[in-house]
Amino acid sequence: MFQPYQTIELLRDINPMLKIGMKGVILGVWDEETVEVEFLDNDGYNIEYNGQVTFTLKAKDVHPC
């Protein structure tokens, strides 16, 4: 279902920095239900939360763009 470098959109708020509707890029697909994603701000910098710049998310939390 998901592929590396595919653009996704968040279906729910993940944390205070990652909100519903934000777009990110899949960096890794761990299995059918789990992906590793990065998000950039409007200036092109990685969005960081609690020292993380990539986020392991469940497939139910994202939608392909």
Secondary structure, 3 states (H helix, E strand, C coil): CCCCCCEEEECCCCCCCCCCCCEEEEEEEEECCEEEEECECCCCCECCECCECEEEEEHHHEEEC
